[in-house]
Amino acid sequence: MKRLIEALKKEGVVNRGDFILTSGKSSNYYFDMKKVAGNPQLFSYIASLLSDKIKGKATCVASIGFGGVPLATAVSLKLNLPLIMVRDGVRAHGLGKIIEGYAPNKNDKVAVVDDVCTYGTSLKKIIRQINKTSAKVSGCYVVVTRSDKKLSVGAPIYHLVKADEIID
């Protein structure tokens, strides 16, 4: 993963300052993983690394939000697996669905993909919605984990790199 760590540093994904995270908690650093989408080679490399971890363990891929959905889409394409997009909440317009794209069923094993995991807030949201479909979540696959603790989100969490490997 040394190559990935160096590439993320070079891309400048670490930002210092005062930030509010998805969990609502504050942090003095933020991983701007959306920058990775602007670098096709790095984005493809990350999607390949995630795909290698998921291959053979899932029948579909799911994610939520602006950071996770592009990654899940790339993984879905690389593995030729259906894509599930979970919304943050019910929309007041259109069909009002929470789950868009592929509708998982009881025979599916879902790989949840996200860019960064701190407390597992986004992962829990996805799993909560997937559980309503009676599909099984086989695991959560994230690029960067900020946590040193074993988080309980309802499925195992796998990461490519730890935050402290990127922060100088």
Contact map, one row per residue, 1 for C-alpha under 8 A:
111110000000000000000000000000000000000000000000000000000000000000000000000000000000000000000000000000000000000000000000000000000000000000000000000000000000000110000000
111111000000000000000000000000000000000000000000000000000000000000000000000000000000000000000000000000000000000000000000000000000000000000000000000000000000000000000000
111111100000000000000000000000000000000000000000000000000000000000000000000000000000000000000000000000000000000000000000000000000000000000000000000000000000000000000000
111111110000000000000000000000000000000000000100000000000000000000000000000000000000000000000000000000000000000000000000000000000000000000000000000000000000000000000000
111111111000000000000000000000000000000000000000000000000000000000000000000000000000000000000000000000000000000000000000000000000000000000000000000000000000000010001100
011111111100000000000000000000000000000000000000000000000000000000000000000000000000000000000000000000000000000000000000000000000000000000000000000000000000000000000100
001111111110000000000000000000000000000001000000000000000000000000000000000000000000000000000000000000000000000000000000000000000000000000000000000000000000000000000000
000111111111100000000000000000000001000000000000000000000000000000000000000000000000000000000000000000000000000000000000000000000000000000000000000000000000000000000100
000011111111110000000000000000000000000000000000000000000000000000000000000000000000000000000000000000000000000000000000000000000000000000000000000000000000000000000100
000001111111100000000000000000000000000000000000000000000000000000000000000000000000000000000000000000000000000000000000000000000000000000000000000000000000000000000000
000000111111100000000000000000000011000000000000000000000000000000000000000000000000000000000000000000000000000000000000000000000000000000000000000000000000000000000000
000000011111111000000000000000000000000000000000000000000000000000000000000000000000000000000000000000000000000000000000000000000000000000000000000000000000000000000000
000000011111111000000000000001111011000000000000000000000000000000000000000000000000000000000000000000000000000000000000000000000000000000000000000000000000000000000000
000000001001111100000000000011110000000000000000000000000000000000000000000000000000000000000000000000000000000000000000000000000000000000000000000000000000000000000110
000000000001111110000000000011110000000000000000000000000000000000000000000000000000000000000000000000000000000000000000000000000000000000000000000000000000000000000000
000000000000011111000000000111000000000000000000000000000000000000000000000000000000000000000000000000000000000000000000000000000000000000000000000000000000000000000000
000000000000001111100000001111000000000000000000000000000000000000000000000000000000000000000000000000000000000000000000000000000000000000000000000000000000000000000000
000000000000000111110000011110000000000000000000000000000000000000000000000000000000000000000000000000000000000000000000000000000000000000000000000000000000000000000000
000000000000000011111000011111000000000000000000000000000000000000000000000000000000000000000000000000000000000000000000000000000000000000000000000000000000000000000000
000000000000000001111111111000000000000000000000000000000000000000000000000000000000000000000000000000000000000000000000000000000000000000000000000000000000000000000000
000000000000000000111111111001000000000000000000000000000000000000000000000000000000000000000000000000000000000000000000000000000000000000000000000000000000000000000000
000000000000000000011111100000000000000000000000000000000000000000000000000000000000000000000000000000000000000000000000110000000000000000000000000000000000000000000000
000000000000000000011111100000000000000000000000000000000000000000000000000000000000000000000000000000000000000000000010100000000000000000000000000000000000000000000000
000000000000000000011111110000000000000000000000000000000000000000000000000000000000000000000000000000000000000000000000000000000000000000000000000000000000000000000000
000000000000000000011111111000000000000000000000000000000000000000000000000000000000000000000000000000000000000000000000000000000000000000000000000000000000000000000000
000000000000000001111001111100000000000000000000000000000000000000000000000000000000000000000000000000000000000000000000000000000000000000000000000000000000000000000000
000000000000000011111000111111000000000000000000000000000000000000000000000000000000000000000000000000000000000000000000000000000000000000000000000000000000000000000000
000000000000000111100000011111000000000000000000000000000000000000000000000000000000000000000000000000000000000000000000000000000000000000000000000000000000000000000000
000000000000011111100000001111100000000000000000000000000000000000000000000000000000000000000000000000000000000000000000000000000000000000000000000000000000000000000000
000000000000111110101000001111110000000000000000000000000000000000000000000000000000000000000000000000000000000000000000000000000000000000000000000000000000000000000000
000000000000111000000000000011111000000000000000000000000000000000000000000000000000000000000000000000000000000000010000000000000000000000000000000000000000000000000000
000000000000111000000000000001111110000000000000000000000000000000000000000000000000000000000000000000000000000000000000000000000000000000000000000000000000000000000000
000000000000100000000000000000111111100000000000000000000000000000100000000000000000000000000000000000000000000000110000000000000000000000000000000000000000000000000000
000000000000000000000000000000011111110000000000000000000000000001100000000000000000000000000000000000000000000000000000000000000000000000000000000000000000000000000000
000000000010100000000000000000011111111000000000000000000000000000000000000000000000000000000000000000000000000000000000000000000000000000000000000000000000000000000000
000000010010100000000000000000001111111101100000000000000000000000000000000000000000000000000000000000000000000000000000000000000000000000000000000000000000000000000000
000000000000000000000000000000001111111101100000000000000000000000000100000000000000000000000000000000000000000000000000000000000000000000000000000000000000000000000000
000000000000000000000000000000000111111100100000000000000000000000000000000000000000000000000000000000000000000000000000000000000000000000000000000000000000000000000000
000000000000000000000000000000000011111111100000000000000000000000000000000000000000000000000000000000000000000000000000000000000000000000000000000000000000000000000000
000000000000000000000000000000000001111111110000000000000000000000000000000000000000000000000000000000000000000000000000000000000000000000000000000000000000000000000000
000000000000000000000000000000000000001111111000000000000000000000000000000000000000000000000000000000000000000000000000000000000000000000000000000000000000000000000000
000000100000000000000000000000000001101111111100000000000000000000000000000000000000000000000000000000000000000000000000000000000000000000000000000000000000000000000000
000000000000000000000000000000000001111111111110000000000000000000000010000000000000000000000000000000000000000000000000000000000000000000000000000000000000000000000000
000000000000000000000000000000000000000111111111000000000000000000000000010000000000000000000000000000000000000000000000000000000000000000000000000000000000000000000000
000000000000000000000000000000000000000011111111100000000000000000000000000000000000000000000000000000000000000000000000000000000000000000000000000000000000000000000000
000100000000000000000000000000000000000001111111110000000000000000000000000000000000000000000000000000000000000000000000000000000000000000000010000000000000000000000000
000000000000000000000000000000000000000000111111111000000000000000000010011001000000000000000000000000000000000000000000000000000000000000000000000000000000000000000000
000000000000000000000000000000000000000000011111111100000000000000000000001001000000000000000000000000000000000000000000000000000000000000000000000000000000000000000000
000000000000000000000000000000000000000000001111111110000000000000000000000000000000000000000000000000000000000000000000000000000000000000000000000000000000000100000000
000000000000000000000000000000000000000000000111111111000000000000000000001000000000000000000000000000000000000000000000000000000000000000001110000000000000000100000000
000000000000000000000000000000000000000000000011111111100000000000000000001001100000000000000000000000000000000000000000000000000000000000000000000000000000000000000000
000000000000000000000000000000000000000000000001111111100000000000000000000000000000000000000000000000000000000000000000000000000000000000000000000000000000000000000000
000000000000000000000000000000000000000000000000111111100000000000000000000000000000000000000000000000000000000000000000000000000000000000001000000000000000000000000000
000000000000000000000000000000000000000000000000011111111100000000000000000000000000000000000000000000000000001000000000000000000000000000001000000000000000000000000000
000000000000000000000000000000000000000000000000001111111100000000000000000000100000000000000000000000000000000000000000000000000000000000000000000000000000000000000000
000000000000000000000000000000000000000000000000000001111110000000000000000000000000000000000000000000000000000000000000000000000000000000000000000000000000000000000000
000000000000000000000000000000000000000000000000000001111110000000000000000000000000000000000000000000000000101000000000000000000000000001000000000000000000000000000000
000000000000000000000000000000000000000000000000000001111111100000000000000000000000000000000000000000000001111000000000000000000000000001000000000000000000000000000000
000000000000000000000000000000000000000000000000000000011111100000000000000000001100000000000000000000000001111000000000000000000000000000000000000000000000000000000000
000000000000000000000000000000000000000000000000000000000111110000000000000100001111000000000000000000010001111000000000000000000000000000000000000000000000000000000000
000000000000000000000000000000000000000000000000000000000111111000000001001100001111000000000000000000000000011110000000000000000000000000000000000000000000000000000000
000000000000000000000000000000000000000000000000000000000001111100001001000000000011110000000000000000000000011110000000000001000000000000000000000000000000000000000000
000000000000000000000000000000000000000000000000000000000000111110011001000000000001110000000000000000000000000111000000000001000000000000000000000000000000000000000000
000000000000000000000000000000000000000000000000000000000000011111111000000000000000111100000000000000000000000001000000010001000000000000000000000000000000000000000000
000000000000000000000000000000000000000000000000000000000000001111111000000000000000011100000000000000000000000000000000000000000000000000000000000000000000000000000000
000000000000000000000000000000000100000000000000000000000000000111111100000000000000000000000000000000000000000000000000000000000000000000000000000000000000000000000000
000000000000000000000000000000001100000000000000000000000000000111111110000000000000000000000000000000000000000001100000000000000000000000000000000000000000000000000000
000000000000000000000000000000000000000000000000000000000000001111111111000000000000000000000000000000000000000011100000000000000000000000000000000000000000000000000000
000000000000000000000000000000000000000000000000000000000000011111111111100000000000100000000000000000000000000011000000000000000000000000000000000000000000000000000000
000000000000000000000000000000000000100000000000000000000000000001111111110000000000000000000000000000000000000000000000000000000000000000000000000000000000000000000000
000000000000000000000000000000000000000000100010000000000000000000111111111000000000000000000000000000000000000011100000000000000000000000000000000000000000000000000000
000000000000000000000000000000000000000000000000000000000000111000011111111100000010000000000000000000000000000111000000000000000000000000000000000000000000000000000000
000000000000000000000000000000000000000000000000000000000000000000001111111110000010000000000000000000000000000000000000000000000000000000000000000000000000000000000000
000000000000000000000000000000000000000000010010000000000000000000000111111111000000000000000000000000000000000000000000000000000000000000000000000000000000000000000000
000000000000000000000000000000000000000000000011011000000000100000000011111111100000000000000000000000000000000000000000000000000000000000000000000000000000000000000000
000000000000000000000000000000000000000000000000000000000001100000000001111111111110000000000000000000000000000000000000000000000000000000000000000000000000000000000000
000000000000000000000000000000000000000000000000000000000000000000000000111111111000000000000000000000000000000000000000000000000000000000000000000000000000000000000000
000000000000000000000000000000000000000000000011001000000000000000000000011111111000000000000000000000000000000000000000000000000000000000000000000000000000000000000000
000000000000000000000000000000000000000000000000001000100000000000000000001111111000000000000000000000000000000000000000000000000000000000000000000000000000000000000000
000000000000000000000000000000000000000000000000000000000000000000000000000111111100000000000000000000000000000000000000000000000000000000000000000000000000000000000000
000000000000000000000000000000000000000000000000000000000011100000000000000111111110000000000000000000000000000000000000000000000000000000000000000000000000000000000000
000000000000000000000000000000000000000000000000000000000011100000000000000100011111000000000000000011000000000000000000000000000000000000000000000000000000000000000000
000000000000000000000000000000000000000000000000000000000001110000000001100100001111100000000000000011000000000000000000000000000000000000000000000000000000000000000000
000000000000000000000000000000000000000000000000000000000001111000000000000000000111110000000000001111110000000000000000000000000000000000000000000000000000000000000000
000000000000000000000000000000000000000000000000000000000000011100001000000000000011111000000000001111000000000000000000000000000000000000000000000000000000000000000000
000000000000000000000000000000000000000000000000000000000000011110000000000000000001111100000000011100000000000000000000000001001000000000000000000000000000000000000000
000000000000000000000000000000000000000000000000000000000000000110000000000000000000111111000000111100000000000000000000000000000000000000000000000000000000000000000000
000000000000000000000000000000000000000000000000000000000000000110000000000000000000011111000000010000000000000000000000000010000000000000000000000000000000000000000000
000000000000000000000000000000000000000000000000000000000000000000000000000000000000001111100000010000000000000000000000000000000000000000000000000000000000000000000000
000000000000000000000000000000000000000000000000000000000000000000000000000000000000001111110001110000000000000000000000000000000000000000000000000000000000000000000000
000000000000000000000000000000000000000000000000000000000000000000000000000000000000000011111111110000000000000000000000000000000000000000000000000000000000000000000000
000000000000000000000000000000000000000000000000000000000000000000000000000000000000000001111101000000000000000000000000000000000000000000000000000000000000000000000000
000000000000000000000000000000000000000000000000000000000000000000000000000000000000000000111111000000000000000000000000000000000000000000000000000000000000000000000000
000000000000000000000000000000000000000000000000000000000000000000000000000000000000000000111111000000000000000000000000000000000000000000000000000000000000000000000000
000000000000000000000000000000000000000000000000000000000000000000000000000000000000000000101111100000000000000000000000000000000000000000000000000000000000000000000000
000000000000000000000000000000000000000000000000000000000000000000000000000000000000000001111111110000000000000000000000000000000000000000000000000000000000000000000000
000000000000000000000000000000000000000000000000000000000000000000000000000000000000001001100011111100000000000000000000000000000000000000000000000000000000000000000000
000000000000000000000000000000000000000000000000000000000000000000000000000000000000011111100001111100000000000000000000000000001000000000000000000000000000000000000000
000000000000000000000000000000000000000000000000000000000000000000000000000000000001111000000000111111100000000000000000000000001000000000000000000000000000000000000000
000000000000000000000000000000000000000000000000000000000000000000000000000000000001111000000000111111100000000000000000000000000000000000000000000000000000000000000000
000000000000000000000000000000000000000000000000000000000000000000000000000000000111100000000000001111100000000000000000000000000000000000000000000000000000000000000000
000000000000000000000000000000000000000000000000000000000000000000000000000000000111100000000000001111110000000000000000000000000000000000000000000000000000000000000000
000000000000000000000000000000000000000000000000000000000000000000000000000000000001000000000000001111111000000000000000000000000000100000000000000000000000000000000000
000000000000000000000000000000000000000000000000000000000001000000000000000000000001000000000000000001111111000000000000000000000100111000000000000000000000000000000000
000000000000000000000000000000000000000000000000000000000000000000000000000000000000000000000000000000111111000000000000000000000000111000000000000000000000000000000000
000000000000000000000000000000000000000000000000000000000000000000000000000000000000000000000000000000011111000000000000000000000000111100000000000000000000000000000000
000000000000000000000000000000000000000000000000000000000000000000000000000000000000000000000000000000011111100000000000000000000000001100000000000000000000000000000000
000000000000000000000000000000000000000000000000000000000111000000000000000000000000000000000000000000011111110000000000000000000000001100000000000000000000000000000000
000000000000000000000000000000000000000000000000000000001111000000000000000000000000000000000000000000000011111000000000000000000000001111000000000000000000000000000000
000000000000000000000000000000000000000000000000000000000111110000000000000000000000000000000000000000000001111100000000000000000000001111100000000000000000000000000000
000000000000000000000000000000000000000000000000000001001111110000000000000000000000000000000000000000000000111110000000000000000000000011111000000000000000000000000000
000000000000000000000000000000000000000000000000000000000000111000000001000000000000000000000000000000000000011111000000001001100000000010111000000000000000000000000000
000000000000000000000000000000000000000000000000000000000000111000011011000000000000000000000000000000000000001111100000000000000000000000011100000000000000000000000000
000000000000000000000000000000000000000000000000000000000000001100111011000000000000000000000000000000000000000111111000001000000000000000011110000000000000000000000000
000000000000000000000000000000001000000000000000000000000000000000110010000000000000000000000000000000000000000011111000000000000000000000000111000000000000000000000000
000000000000000000000000000000101000000000000000000000000000000000000000000000000000000000000000000000000000000001111100000000000000000000000111110000000000000000000000
000000000000000000000000000000000000000000000000000000000000000000000000000000000000000000000000000000000000000001111111111000000000000000000101111000000000000000000000
000000000000000000000000000000000000000000000000000000000000000000000000000000000000000000000000000000000000000000011111100000000000000000000000111000000000000000000000
000000000000000000000010000000000000000000000000000000000000000000000000000000000000000000000000000000000000000000001111100000000000000000000000001000100000000000000000
000000000000000000000000000000000000000000000000000000000000000000000000000000000000000000000000000000000000000000001111111100000000000000000000000000111000000000000000
000000000000000000000110000000000000000000000000000000000000000000000000000000000000000000000000000000000000000000001111111110000000000000000000000000000000000000000000
000000000000000000000100000000000000000000000000000000000000000100000000000000000000000000000000000000000000000000001001111111000000000000000000000000000000000000000000
000000000000000000000000000000000000000000000000000000000000000000000000000000000000000000000000000000000000000101001001111111100000000000010000000000001000000000000000
000000000000000000000000000000000000000000000000000000000000000000000000000000000000000000000000000000000000000000000001111111110000000000000000000000001100000000000000
000000000000000000000000000000000000000000000000000000000000000000000000000000000000000100000000000000000000000000000000111111111000000000000000000000000000000000000000
000000000000000000000000000000000000000000000000000000000000011100000000000000000000010000000000000000000000000100000000011111111100000000000000000000000000000000000000
000000000000000000000000000000000000000000000000000000000000000000000000000000000000000000000000000000000000000100000000001111111110000010000000000000001100000000000000
000000000000000000000000000000000000000000000000000000000000000000000000000000000000000000000000000000000000000000000000000111111111000000000000000000000000000000000000
000000000000000000000000000000000000000000000000000000000000000000000000000000000000010000000000011000000000000000000000000011111111100000000000000000000000000000000000
000000000000000000000000000000000000000000000000000000000000000000000000000000000000000000000000000000010000000000000000000001111111111110000000000000000000000000000000
000000000000000000000000000000000000000000000000000000000000000000000000000000000000000000000000000000000000000000000000000000111111111110000000000000000000000000000000
000000000000000000000000000000000000000000000000000000000000000000000000000000000000000000000000000000000000000000000000000000011111111000000000000000000000000000000000
000000000000000000000000000000000000000000000000000000000000000000000000000000000000000000000000000000111100000000000000000000001111111000000000000000000000000000000000
000000000000000000000000000000000000000000000000000000000000000000000000000000000000000000000000000000011100000000000000000000000111111100000000000000000000000000000000
000000000000000000000000000000000000000000000000000000000000000000000000000000000000000000000000000000011111110000000000000000000111111110000000000000000000000000000000
000000000000000000000000000000000000000000000000000000000000000000000000000000000000000000000000000000000111110000000000000000000110011111000000000000000000000000000000
000000000000000000000000000000000000000000000000000000000000000000000000000000000000000000000000000000000000111100000000000000100110001111110000000000000010000000000000
000000000000000000000000000000000000000000000000000000001100000000000000000000000000000000000000000000000000111000000000000000000000000111110000000000000011000000000000
000000000000000000000000000000000000000000000000000000000000000000000000000000000000000000000000000000000000011100000000000000000000000011111000000000000011110000000000
000000000000000000000000000000000000000000000000000000000000000000000000000000000000000000000000000000000000001111000000001000000000000011111100000000000011110000000000
000000000000000000000000000000000000000000000000010011000000000000000000000000000000000000000000000000000000001111000000000000000000000000111110000000000000111000000000
000000000000000000000000000000000000000000000000010000000000000000000000000000000000000000000000000000000000000011111000000000000000000000011111100000000000111100000000
000000000000000000000000000000000000000000000100010000000000000000000000000000000000000000000000000000000000000001110000000000000000000000001111100000000000001110000000
000000000000000000000000000000000000000000000000000000000000000000000000000000000000000000000000000000000000000000111000000000000000000000000111110000000000001111100000
000000000000000000000000000000000000000000000000000000000000000000000000000000000000000000000000000000000000000000011100000000000000000000000111111100000000001111100000
000000000000000000000000000000000000000000000000000000000000000000000000000000000000000000000000000000000000000000011100000000000000000000000001111100000000000001110000
000000000000000000000000000000000000000000000000000000000000000000000000000000000000000000000000000000000000000000001110000000000000000000000000111111100000000001100000
000000000000000000000000000000000000000000000000000000000000000000000000000000000000000000000000000000000000000000000000000000000000000000000000111111000000000000000000
000000000000000000000000000000000000000000000000000000000000000000000000000000000000000000000000000000000000000000000000000000000000000000000000001111100000000000000000
000000000000000000000000000000000000000000000000000000000000000000000000000000000000000000000000000000000000000000000000000000000000000000000000001111110000000000000000
000000000000000000000000000000000000000000000000000000000000000000000000000000000000000000000000000000000000000000000011000000000000000000000000001011111000100000000000
000000000000000000000000000000000000000000000000000000000000000000000000000000000000000000000000000000000000000000000001000000000000000000000000000001111110000000000000
000000000000000000000000000000000000000000000000000000000000000000000000000000000000000000000000000000000000000000000001001100100000000000000000000000111111000000000000
000000000000000000000000000000000000000000000000000000000000000000000000000000000000000000000000000000000000000000000000000100100000000000000000000000011111000000000000
000000000000000000000000000000000000000000000000000000000000000000000000000000000000000000000000000000000000000000000000000000000000000011110000000000011111100000000000
000000000000000000000000000000000000000000000000000000000000000000000000000000000000000000000000000000000000000000000000000000000000000001110000000000001111110000000000
000000000000000000000000000000000000000000000000000000000000000000000000000000000000000000000000000000000000000000000000000000000000000000111100000000100011111000000000
000000000000000000000000000000000000000000000000000000000000000000000000000000000000000000000000000000000000000000000000000000000000000000111100000000000001111100000000
000000000000000000000000000000000000000000000000000000000000000000000000000000000000000000000000000000000000000000000000000000000000000000001111100000000000111111000000
100000000000000000000000000000000000000000000000110000000000000000000000000000000000000000000000000000000000000000000000000000000000000000000111100000000000011111000000
100010000000000000000000000000000000000000000000000000000000000000000000000000000000000000000000000000000000000000000000000000000000000000000011100000000000001111101100
000000000000000000000000000000000000000000000000000000000000000000000000000000000000000000000000000000000000000000000000000000000000000000000001111000000000001111111100
000000000000000000000000000000000000000000000000000000000000000000000000000000000000000000000000000000000000000000000000000000000000000000000001111000000000000011111110
000000000000000000000000000000000000000000000000000000000000000000000000000000000000000000000000000000000000000000000000000000000000000000000000010000000000000001111111
000010000000000000000000000000000000000000000000000000000000000000000000000000000000000000000000000000000000000000000000000000000000000000000000000000000000000011111111
000011011000010000000000000000000000000000000000000000000000000000000000000000000000000000000000000000000000000000000000000000000000000000000000000000000000000011111111
000000000000010000000000000000000000000000000000000000000000000000000000000000000000000000000000000000000000000000000000000000000000000000000000000000000000000000111111
000000000000000000000000000000000000000000000000000000000000000000000000000000000000000000000000000000000000000000000000000000000000000000000000000000000000000000011111
